[in-house]
């Protein structure tokens, strides 16, 4: 298989790039699962843009910089907020149906935003609606081909440049080598590394691990955002309860029924996510209680159910009426601010390899992502990456070399995920991180005669858990989504980006 362009991932970033590439050559979009199974599909909170009458691009820019806690790339943030307004208009032209009232777009408010600028679709199905519109648009191009493989396992290299990828197909239990003149990683997140996560099962950090093994630089991977409000019911998945619920006026209460977040931040429930998550964990310290509660009982019940139908229906399946009951919640791993380092056009440090969306580290999010900037980043930087890939395709590559035989860790998945949660999760220390690193490095690497999707995913999760732990140990401070109990303050000497590549040590650069 030899398309001109290979796009790995069928979420909003991958689809937007494919549309941009369609007029320049043949495009193959490779999905890990069915086309509709991506992190984009689960994005409830919305998409942010300064389109409201009382809003300005500069305000959105400043809110993003503030949330990023000193580590945002100002140029990347400026690109996001300026091009974001056009990206939204484009989505509307392509049929994305955002919620309206009286014909006018409805704008919601979420944590750390100074204005109401969040667009939603069907209340809590925004990512799903954007992905649907982009997929329909992409399907209008005859030269975009969609393929479903179980996993892309490695990159093909030619003369030190990306030249395609190796895909494993679980149905045939075989590998396919896909040659391409440029490759985009749009593989989404890595939340499955953690025991509790809002991410889908496919979010096993494949893009980060694959790029790292090929020699690309990984940046700021220690910054993992834990969403403060995931449903915490025995037997239920850690389903995300959107920040938009708190934007509508929901309270957080402890086991005694008291509101408590205002003791930690003046914005109370609308404080940045890392602050709210740590406030919850602080509230539970020394208390015999498994969770705190989200309270919407003071809000209009019909409005609550009408605005959040997906959340209402899911919680209802587990016996919780979101308008009349206290909703048990606990933080869960949600989003990776770091990833494969890119420039403003999606270029990585490995020639002809590009990255966009959550797998990429553009510098937009810094140490802590502002709510509802992720879908916007996907469409804005997916488009930019698609444009830049056209230039890379003008140069041919040499003979592609296949990677060596894969080795797989001997650790069990549940053990790995619990290890990451307990020792490299929301609260970290040198002791806990060294424990994680020692246990992960002790996992014996072995060859397997007929590896399946699970083994390939576990290999990637193991790689990513080690990267997070090593970079978190090197960052001796607390900043944004990274919190060290032994270094609880920000330190000026660490107002830098971590970088690591295969075989190297962690470095910090401006």
Number of C-alpha atoms within 10 A of each C-alpha: 10 15 20 22 30 29 30 26 27 32 31 33 36 35 31 26 30 32 23 20 25 21 13 17 13 19 25 23 24 26 25 25 16 13 18 15 18 27 26 28 20 18 23 26 30 31 26 29 28 23 20 15 8 9 15 16 17 13 15 25 20 17 16 27 24 20 25 24 18 20 23 23 17 17 12 19 23 19 17 26 27 18 18 25 17 14 19 23 12 13 19 14 11 14 15 20 17 23 17 14 8 6 7 9 16 17 22 21 25 28 21 18 25 13 18 20 25 25 24 28 23 18 23 24 22 27 24 23 23 29 27 19 19 24 21 13 16 21 14 11 15 10 18 21 16 16 14 17 20 22 24 28 22 25 27 23 24 16 12 16 21 27 28 31 25 18 22 24 18 15 9 8 12 12 15 13 18 19 24 26 23 29 28 30 29 30 32 34 29 32 28 23 30 26 20 23 25 27 28 20 14 21 22 26 28 30 31 33 28 22 28 22 18 20 16 23 23 27 29 29 30 28 26 27 26 29 23 27 30 25 27 22 19 8 7 12 17 23 22 25 26 22 23 25 25 21 19 16 16 18 22 26 21 19 16 7 12 11 17 18 24 15 10 16 15 10 14 20 29 24 20 26 26 25 19 27 23 20 21 25 17 12 18 17 10 8 11 8 11 12 23 24 23 26 23 23 17 11 14 12 15 9 12 19 17 13 20 21 16 17 23 19 15 18 19 12 10 14 11 18 20 23 19 14 14 19 25 21 23 24 28 28 25 22 25 27 29 31 33 32 28 24 17 21 21 28 24 25 19 18 17 25 26 30 35 38 29 29 30 34 27 31 25 30 30 30 31 31 28 24 26 26 22 26 26 24 30 27 30 28 29 29 24 21 28 31 19 20 27 20 12 18 18 11 10 12 19 11 12 20 15 15 15 7 7 14 15 19 22 17 18 10 21 12 13 21 20 17 23 26 22 17 20 32 28 22 18 23 21 20 11 19 26 16 16 25 21 11 15 22 14 12 15 11 14 11 12 12 6 8 16 17 18 13 17 22 25 23 25 25 28 25 22 25 26 21 24 22 25 21 23 27 22 17 26 22 22 21 25 24 28 26 27 23 13 14 16 15 13 17 13 9 10 19 18 17 19 23 21 23 20 14 9 9 11 18 15 17 10 9
